[in-house]
Amino acid sequence: MPFKNSISKYDWQFFVTKFCLTSVFSFTDLVGVIDKEYFYFVPRLIIDQPYRISSSFLTHPDLNLLLSNLGGIILTIEETKN
């Protein structure tokens, strides 16, 4: 029986998201190259630093939350395939 590839051509978006989230976590927590406070959402800084609106979604306080979010992405992939 030949092996059937179950990854569709649209699944690349989930792999890119996983790579981005894992990279940000690695650079902020494991390597320490980037300080997390640089990404936090602070309402009084939004006019001067608008990137904080979207960058705050990329930071995770610990490995448990990161893995939980990535697990949710995997569950979403499986649900959309069915």
Distance bins in CASP14 RR format, pairs under 12 A and 6 or more apart:
PFRMAT RR
TARGET T0000
AUTHOR 0000-0000-0000
RMODE 2
METHOD distances of the structure
MODEL  1
5 11 0 0 0 0 0 1 0 0 0 0 0
6 77 0 0 0 0 0 1 0 0 0 0 0
6 78 0 0 0 0 1 0 0 0 0 0 0
6 81 1 0 0 1 0 0 0 0 0 0 0
6 82 0 0 0 0 0 1 0 0 0 0 0
7 13 0 0 0 0 0 1 0 0 0 0 0
7 14 0 0 0 0 1 0 0 0 0 0 0
7 15 0 0 0 0 1 0 0 0 0 0 0
7 77 0 0 0 0 1 0 0 0 0 0 0
7 78 0 0 0 0 0 1 0 0 0 0 0
7 81 0 0 0 0 1 0 0 0 0 0 0
8 14 0 0 0 0 0 1 0 0 0 0 0
8 15 0 0 0 0 0 1 0 0 0 0 0
8 77 0 0 0 0 1 0 0 0 0 0 0
8 78 0 0 0 0 0 1 0 0 0 0 0
8 80 0 0 0 0 1 0 0 0 0 0 0
8 81 1 0 0 1 0 0 0 0 0 0 0
9 15 0 0 0 0 0 1 0 0 0 0 0
10 16 0 0 0 0 0 1 0 0 0 0 0
10 77 0 0 0 0 1 0 0 0 0 0 0
10 80 0 0 0 0 1 0 0 0 0 0 0
10 81 0 0 0 0 1 0 0 0 0 0 0
11 17 0 0 0 0 0 1 0 0 0 0 0
11 18 0 0 0 0 0 1 0 0 0 0 0
11 73 0 0 0 0 0 1 0 0 0 0 0
11 74 0 0 0 0 0 1 0 0 0 0 0
11 76 0 0 0 0 0 1 0 0 0 0 0
11 77 1 0 0 1 0 0 0 0 0 0 0
11 78 0 0 0 0 0 1 0 0 0 0 0
11 80 0 0 0 0 1 0 0 0 0 0 0
11 81 0 0 0 0 1 0 0 0 0 0 0
12 18 0 0 0 0 0 1 0 0 0 0 0
12 19 0 0 0 0 0 1 0 0 0 0 0
12 77 0 0 0 0 0 1 0 0 0 0 0
13 19 0 0 0 0 0 1 0 0 0 0 0
13 20 0 0 0 0 0 1 0 0 0 0 0
13 73 0 0 0 0 1 0 0 0 0 0 0
13 76 0 0 0 0 0 1 0 0 0 0 0
13 77 0 0 0 0 1 0 0 0 0 0 0
13 80 0 0 0 0 0 1 0 0 0 0 0
14 20 0 0 0 0 0 1 0 0 0 0 0
14 21 0 0 0 0 0 1 0 0 0 0 0
14 69 0 0 0 0 0 1 0 0 0 0 0
14 70 0 0 0 0 1 0 0 0 0 0 0
14 71 0 0 0 0 0 1 0 0 0 0 0
14 72 0 0 0 0 0 1 0 0 0 0 0
14 73 1 0 1 0 0 0 0 0 0 0 0
14 74 1 0 0 1 0 0 0 0 0 0 0
14 75 0 0 0 0 0 1 0 0 0 0 0
14 76 1 0 0 1 0 0 0 0 0 0 0
14 77 1 0 1 0 0 0 0 0 0 0 0
14 78 0 0 0 0 0 1 0 0 0 0 0
14 79 0 0 0 0 0 1 0 0 0 0 0
14 80 0 0 0 0 1 0 0 0 0 0 0
14 81 0 0 0 0 0 1 0 0 0 0 0
15 21 0 0 0 0 0 1 0 0 0 0 0
15 22 0 0 0 0 0 1 0 0 0 0 0
15 70 0 0 0 0 0 1 0 0 0 0 0
15 73 0 0 0 0 1 0 0 0 0 0 0
15 74 0 0 0 0 0 1 0 0 0 0 0
15 77 0 0 0 0 1 0 0 0 0 0 0
16 22 0 0 0 0 0 1 0 0 0 0 0
16 23 0 0 0 0 0 1 0 0 0 0 0
16 73 0 0 0 0 0 1 0 0 0 0 0
17 23 0 0 0 0 0 1 0 0 0 0 0
17 24 0 0 0 0 0 1 0 0 0 0 0
17 57 0 0 0 0 0 1 0 0 0 0 0
17 58 0 0 0 0 1 0 0 0 0 0 0
17 66 0 0 0 0 0 1 0 0 0 0 0
17 69 0 0 0 0 1 0 0 0 0 0 0
17 70 0 0 0 0 1 0 0 0 0 0 0
17 71 0 0 0 0 0 1 0 0 0 0 0
17 72 0 0 0 0 0 1 0 0 0 0 0
17 73 1 0 0 1 0 0 0 0 0 0 0
17 74 0 0 0 0 0 1 0 0 0 0 0
17 76 0 0 0 0 0 1 0 0 0 0 0
17 77 0 0 0 0 0 1 0 0 0 0 0
18 24 0 0 0 0 0 1 0 0 0 0 0
18 25 0 0 0 0 0 1 0 0 0 0 0
18 66 0 0 0 0 1 0 0 0 0 0 0
18 67 0 0 0 0 0 1 0 0 0 0 0
18 69 0 0 0 0 1 0 0 0 0 0 0
18 70 1 0 1 0 0 0 0 0 0 0 0
18 71 0 0 0 0 1 0 0 0 0 0 0
18 72 0 0 0 0 0 1 0 0 0 0 0
18 73 1 0 0 1 0 0 0 0 0 0 0
18 74 0 0 0 0 1 0 0 0 0 0 0
18 76 0 0 0 0 0 1 0 0 0 0 0
18 77 0 0 0 0 0 1 0 0 0 0 0
19 25 0 0 0 0 0 1 0 0 0 0 0
19 26 0 0 0 0 0 1 0 0 0 0 0
19 58 0 0 0 0 0 1 0 0 0 0 0
19 70 0 0 0 0 0 1 0 0 0 0 0
19 73 0 0 0 0 0 1 0 0 0 0 0
20 26 0 0 0 0 0 1 0 0 0 0 0
20 27 0 0 0 0 0 1 0 0 0 0 0
20 54 0 0 0 0 0 1 0 0 0 0 0
20 55 0 0 0 0 0 1 0 0 0 0 0
20 57 0 0 0 0 0 1 0 0 0 0 0
20 58 1 0 0 1 0 0 0 0 0 0 0
20 59 0 0 0 0 0 1 0 0 0 0 0
20 60 0 0 0 0 0 1 0 0 0 0 0
20 66 0 0 0 0 0 1 0 0 0 0 0
20 69 0 0 0 0 0 1 0 0 0 0 0
20 70 0 0 0 0 0 1 0 0 0 0 0
20 73 0 0 0 0 0 1 0 0 0 0 0
21 27 0 0 0 0 0 1 0 0 0 0 0
21 28 0 0 0 0 0 1 0 0 0 0 0
21 29 0 0 0 0 0 1 0 0 0 0 0
21 55 0 0 0 0 0 1 0 0 0 0 0
21 57 0 0 0 0 1 0 0 0 0 0 0
21 58 1 0 0 1 0 0 0 0 0 0 0
21 59 0 0 0 0 1 0 0 0 0 0 0
21 60 1 0 0 1 0 0 0 0 0 0 0
21 63 0 0 0 0 0 1 0 0 0 0 0
21 65 0 0 0 0 0 1 0 0 0 0 0
21 66 1 0 0 1 0 0 0 0 0 0 0
21 67 0 0 0 0 0 1 0 0 0 0 0
21 68 0 0 0 0 0 1 0 0 0 0 0
21 69 1 0 0 1 0 0 0 0 0 0 0
21 70 1 0 0 1 0 0 0 0 0 0 0
21 71 0 0 0 0 0 1 0 0 0 0 0
21 72 0 0 0 0 0 1 0 0 0 0 0
21 73 0 0 0 0 1 0 0 0 0 0 0
22 28 0 0 0 0 0 1 0 0 0 0 0
22 29 0 0 0 0 0 1 0 0 0 0 0
22 30 0 0 0 0 1 0 0 0 0 0 0
22 58 0 0 0 0 0 1 0 0 0 0 0
22 60 0 0 0 0 1 0 0 0 0 0 0
22 63 0 0 0 0 0 1 0 0 0 0 0
22 66 1 0 0 1 0 0 0 0 0 0 0
22 67 0 0 0 0 1 0 0 0 0 0 0
22 69 0 0 0 0 0 1 0 0 0 0 0
22 70 1 0 0 1 0 0 0 0 0 0 0
22 73 0 0 0 0 0 1 0 0 0 0 0
23 29 0 0 0 0 0 1 0 0 0 0 0
23 30 0 0 0 0 0 1 0 0 0 0 0
23 31 0 0 0 0 0 1 0 0 0 0 0
23 33 0 0 0 0 0 1 0 0 0 0 0
23 34 0 0 0 0 0 1 0 0 0 0 0
23 58 0 0 0 0 1 0 0 0 0 0 0
23 59 0 0 0 0 0 1 0 0 0 0 0
23 60 0 0 0 0 0 1 0 0 0 0 0
23 66 0 0 0 0 0 1 0 0 0 0 0
24 30 0 0 0 0 0 1 0 0 0 0 0
24 31 0 0 0 0 0 1 0 0 0 0 0
24 32 0 0 0 0 0 1 0 0 0 0 0
24 33 0 0 0 0 0 1 0 0 0 0 0
24 34 1 0 0 1 0 0 0 0 0 0 0
24 36 0 0 0 0 1 0 0 0 0 0 0
24 38 0 0 0 0 0 1 0 0 0 0 0
24 39 1 0 0 1 0 0 0 0 0 0 0
24 54 0 0 0 0 0 1 0 0 0 0 0
24 55 0 0 0 0 1 0 0 0 0 0 0
24 56 0 0 0 0 0 1 0 0 0 0 0
24 57 0 0 0 0 1 0 0 0 0 0 0
24 58 1 0 1 0 0 0 0 0 0 0 0
24 59 1 0 0 1 0 0 0 0 0 0 0
24 60 1 0 0 1 0 0 0 0 0 0 0
24 66 0 0 0 0 1 0 0 0 0 0 0
24 69 0 0 0 0 0 1 0 0 0 0 0
25 31 0 0 0 0 1 0 0 0 0 0 0
25 32 0 0 0 0 0 1 0 0 0 0 0
25 33 0 0 0 0 0 1 0 0 0 0 0
25 34 0 0 0 0 0 1 0 0 0 0 0
25 36 0 0 0 0 1 0 0 0 0 0 0
25 39 0 0 0 0 0 1 0 0 0 0 0
25 58 0 0 0 0 1 0 0 0 0 0 0
25 59 1 0 0 1 0 0 0 0 0 0 0
25 60 1 0 1 0 0 0 0 0 0 0 0
25 61 0 0 0 0 1 0 0 0 0 0 0
25 62 0 0 0 0 1 0 0 0 0 0 0
25 63 1 0 0 1 0 0 0 0 0 0 0
25 64 0 0 0 0 0 1 0 0 0 0 0
25 65 0 0 0 0 1 0 0 0 0 0 0
25 66 1 0 1 0 0 0 0 0 0 0 0
25 67 0 0 0 0 1 0 0 0 0 0 0
25 69 0 0 0 0 1 0 0 0 0 0 0
25 70 0 0 0 0 1 0 0 0 0 0 0
26 32 0 0 0 0 1 0 0 0 0 0 0
26 33 0 0 0 0 1 0 0 0 0 0 0
26 34 0 0 0 0 1 0 0 0 0 0 0
26 58 0 0 0 0 0 1 0 0 0 0 0
26 59 0 0 0 0 0 1 0 0 0 0 0
26 60 0 0 0 0 0 1 0 0 0 0 0
26 63 0 0 0 0 0 1 0 0 0 0 0
26 66 0 0 0 0 1 0 0 0 0 0 0
27 33 1 0 1 0 0 0 0 0 0 0 0
27 34 1 0 1 0 0 0 0 0 0 0 0
27 35 0 0 0 0 0 1 0 0 0 0 0
27 36 0 0 0 0 1 0 0 0 0 0 0
27 38 0 0 0 0 0 1 0 0 0 0 0
27 39 0 0 0 0 0 1 0 0 0 0 0
27 58 0 0 0 0 0 1 0 0 0 0 0
27 59 0 0 0 0 0 1 0 0 0 0 0
27 60 0 0 0 0 0 1 0 0 0 0 0
28 34 1 0 1 0 0 0 0 0 0 0 0
28 35 1 0 0 1 0 0 0 0 0 0 0
28 36 1 0 1 0 0 0 0 0 0 0 0
28 37 0 0 0 0 1 0 0 0 0 0 0
28 38 0 0 0 0 1 0 0 0 0 0 0
28 39 1 0 0 1 0 0 0 0 0 0 0
28 40 0 0 0 0 0 1 0 0 0 0 0
28 55 0 0 0 0 0 1 0 0 0 0 0
28 58 0 0 0 0 1 0 0 0 0 0 0
28 59 1 0 0 1 0 0 0 0 0 0 0
28 60 0 0 0 0 1 0 0 0 0 0 0
28 61 0 0 0 0 1 0 0 0 0 0 0
28 62 0 0 0 0 0 1 0 0 0 0 0
28 63 0 0 0 0 0 1 0 0 0 0 0
28 66 0 0 0 0 0 1 0 0 0 0 0
29 35 0 0 0 0 0 1 0 0 0 0 0
29 36 1 0 0 1 0 0 0 0 0 0 0
29 59 0 0 0 0 1 0 0 0 0 0 0
29 60 0 0 0 0 1 0 0 0 0 0 0
29 61 0 0 0 0 1 0 0 0 0 0 0
29 62 1 0 0 1 0 0 0 0 0 0 0
29 63 1 0 0 1 0 0 0 0 0 0 0
29 64 0 0 0 0 0 1 0 0 0 0 0
29 65 0 0 0 0 0 1 0 0 0 0 0
29 66 0 0 0 0 1 0 0 0 0 0 0
30 60 0 0 0 0 0 1 0 0 0 0 0
30 62 0 0 0 0 0 1 0 0 0 0 0
30 63 0 0 0 0 1 0 0 0 0 0 0
30 66 0 0 0 0 0 1 0 0 0 0 0
32 38 0 0 0 0 0 1 0 0 0 0 0
34 40 0 0 0 0 0 1 0 0 0 0 0
34 55 0 0 0 0 0 1 0 0 0 0 0
34 58 0 0 0 0 0 1 0 0 0 0 0
34 59 0 0 0 0 1 0 0 0 0 0 0
35 59 0 0 0 0 0 1 0 0 0 0 0
36 52 0 0 0 0 0 1 0 0 0 0 0
36 55 0 0 0 0 0 1 0 0 0 0 0
36 56 0 0 0 0 1 0 0 0 0 0 0
36 58 0 0 0 0 1 0 0 0 0 0 0
36 59 1 0 1 0 0 0 0 0 0 0 0
36 60 0 0 0 0 1 0 0 0 0 0 0
36 61 0 0 0 0 1 0 0 0 0 0 0
36 62 0 0 0 0 0 1 0 0 0 0 0
37 45 0 0 0 0 0 1 0 0 0 0 0
37 49 0 0 0 0 0 1 0 0 0 0 0
37 52 0 0 0 0 0 1 0 0 0 0 0
37 55 0 0 0 0 0 1 0 0 0 0 0
37 56 0 0 0 0 0 1 0 0 0 0 0
37 59 0 0 0 0 1 0 0 0 0 0 0
38 45 0 0 0 0 0 1 0 0 0 0 0
38 49 0 0 0 0 1 0 0 0 0 0 0
38 51 0 0 0 0 1 0 0 0 0 0 0
38 52 0 0 0 0 1 0 0 0 0 0 0
38 55 0 0 0 0 1 0 0 0 0 0 0
38 56 0 0 0 0 0 1 0 0 0 0 0
38 58 0 0 0 0 0 1 0 0 0 0 0
38 59 0 0 0 0 1 0 0 0 0 0 0
39 45 0 0 0 0 0 1 0 0 0 0 0
39 49 0 0 0 0 1 0 0 0 0 0 0
39 51 0 0 0 0 1 0 0 0 0 0 0
39 52 1 0 0 1 0 0 0 0 0 0 0
39 53 0 0 0 0 0 1 0 0 0 0 0
39 54 0 0 0 0 1 0 0 0 0 0 0
39 55 1 0 1 0 0 0 0 0 0 0 0
39 56 1 0 1 0 0 0 0 0 0 0 0
39 57 0 0 0 0 1 0 0 0 0 0 0
39 58 1 0 0 1 0 0 0 0 0 0 0
39 59 1 0 1 0 0 0 0 0 0 0 0
39 60 0 0 0 0 0 1 0 0 0 0 0
39 61 0 0 0 0 0 1 0 0 0 0 0
40 46 0 0 0 0 0 1 0 0 0 0 0
40 49 0 0 0 0 0 1 0 0 0 0 0
40 51 0 0 0 0 0 1 0 0 0 0 0
40 52 1 0 0 1 0 0 0 0 0 0 0
40 53 0 0 0 0 0 1 0 0 0 0 0
40 55 0 0 0 0 1 0 0 0 0 0 0
40 56 1 0 1 0 0 0 0 0 0 0 0
40 57 0 0 0 0 0 1 0 0 0 0 0
40 58 0 0 0 0 0 1 0 0 0 0 0
40 59 1 0 0 1 0 0 0 0 0 0 0
40 61 0 0 0 0 0 1 0 0 0 0 0
41 49 0 0 0 0 0 1 0 0 0 0 0
41 50 0 0 0 0 0 1 0 0 0 0 0
41 51 0 0 0 0 0 1 0 0 0 0 0
41 52 1 0 1 0 0 0 0 0 0 0 0
41 53 1 0 0 1 0 0 0 0 0 0 0
41 54 0 0 0 0 1 0 0 0 0 0 0
41 55 0 0 0 0 1 0 0 0 0 0 0
41 56 1 1 0 0 0 0 0 0 0 0 0
41 57 0 0 0 0 1 0 0 0 0 0 0
41 58 0 0 0 0 0 1 0 0 0 0 0
41 59 0 0 0 0 1 0 0 0 0 0 0
42 48 0 0 0 0 1 0 0 0 0 0 0
42 49 0 0 0 0 1 0 0 0 0 0 0
42 50 0 0 0 0 0 1 0 0 0 0 0
42 51 0 0 0 0 0 1 0 0 0 0 0
42 52 1 0 0 1 0 0 0 0 0 0 0
42 53 0 0 0 0 0 1 0 0 0 0 0
42 55 0 0 0 0 0 1 0 0 0 0 0
42 56 0 0 0 0 1 0 0 0 0 0 0
43 49 0 0 0 0 0 1 0 0 0 0 0
43 50 0 0 0 0 0 1 0 0 0 0 0
43 52 0 0 0 0 1 0 0 0 0 0 0
43 53 0 0 0 0 1 0 0 0 0 0 0
43 56 0 0 0 0 0 1 0 0 0 0 0
44 52 0 0 0 0 0 1 0 0 0 0 0
45 51 0 0 0 0 0 1 0 0 0 0 0
45 52 1 0 0 1 0 0 0 0 0 0 0
45 53 0 0 0 0 0 1 0 0 0 0 0
45 55 0 0 0 0 0 1 0 0 0 0 0
45 56 0 0 0 0 0 1 0 0 0 0 0
46 52 1 0 0 1 0 0 0 0 0 0 0
46 53 1 0 0 1 0 0 0 0 0 0 0
46 54 0 0 0 0 0 1 0 0 0 0 0
46 55 0 0 0 0 0 1 0 0 0 0 0
46 56 0 0 0 0 0 1 0 0 0 0 0
47 53 0 0 0 0 0 1 0 0 0 0 0
49 55 0 0 0 0 1 0 0 0 0 0 0
49 56 0 0 0 0 0 1 0 0 0 0 0
50 56 0 0 0 0 0 1 0 0 0 0 0
51 57 0 0 0 0 0 1 0 0 0 0 0
51 58 0 0 0 0 0 1 0 0 0 0 0
52 58 0 0 0 0 0 1 0 0 0 0 0
52 59 0 0 0 0 0 1 0 0 0 0 0
57 65 0 0 0 0 0 1 0 0 0 0 0
57 69 0 0 0 0 1 0 0 0 0 0 0
58 65 0 0 0 0 0 1 0 0 0 0 0
58 66 0 0 0 0 0 1 0 0 0 0 0
58 69 0 0 0 0 0 1 0 0 0 0 0
59 65 0 0 0 0 1 0 0 0 0 0 0
59 66 0 0 0 0 1 0 0 0 0 0 0
59 69 0 0 0 0 0 1 0 0 0 0 0
60 66 1 0 1 0 0 0 0 0 0 0 0
60 67 0 0 0 0 1 0 0 0 0 0 0
60 68 0 0 0 0 1 0 0 0 0 0 0
60 69 1 0 0 1 0 0 0 0 0 0 0
60 70 0 0 0 0 1 0 0 0 0 0 0
61 68 0 0 0 0 0 1 0 0 0 0 0
61 69 0 0 0 0 0 1 0 0 0 0 0
62 68 0 0 0 0 1 0 0 0 0 0 0
62 69 0 0 0 0 0 1 0 0 0 0 0
63 69 0 0 0 0 0 1 0 0 0 0 0
63 70 0 0 0 0 0 1 0 0 0 0 0
64 70 0 0 0 0 0 1 0 0 0 0 0
64 71 0 0 0 0 0 1 0 0 0 0 0
65 71 0 0 0 0 0 1 0 0 0 0 0
65 72 0 0 0 0 0 1 0 0 0 0 0
66 72 0 0 0 0 0 1 0 0 0 0 0
66 73 0 0 0 0 0 1 0 0 0 0 0
67 73 0 0 0 0 0 1 0 0 0 0 0
67 74 0 0 0 0 0 1 0 0 0 0 0
68 74 0 0 0 0 0 1 0 0 0 0 0
68 75 0 0 0 0 0 1 0 0 0 0 0
69 75 0 0 0 0 0 1 0 0 0 0 0
69 76 0 0 0 0 0 1 0 0 0 0 0
70 76 0 0 0 0 0 1 0 0 0 0 0
70 77 0 0 0 0 0 1 0 0 0 0 0
71 77 0 0 0 0 1 0 0 0 0 0 0
71 78 0 0 0 0 1 0 0 0 0 0 0
71 79 0 0 0 0 0 1 0 0 0 0 0
72 78 0 0 0 0 1 0 0 0 0 0 0
72 79 0 0 0 0 1 0 0 0 0 0 0
72 80 0 0 0 0 0 1 0 0 0 0 0
73 79 0 0 0 0 0 1 0 0 0 0 0
73 80 0 0 0 0 0 1 0 0 0 0 0
74 80 0 0 0 0 0 1 0 0 0 0 0
74 81 0 0 0 0 0 1 0 0 0 0 0
75 81 0 0 0 0 0 1 0 0 0 0 0
75 82 0 0 0 0 0 1 0 0 0 0 0
76 82 0 0 0 0 0 1 0 0 0 0 0
END
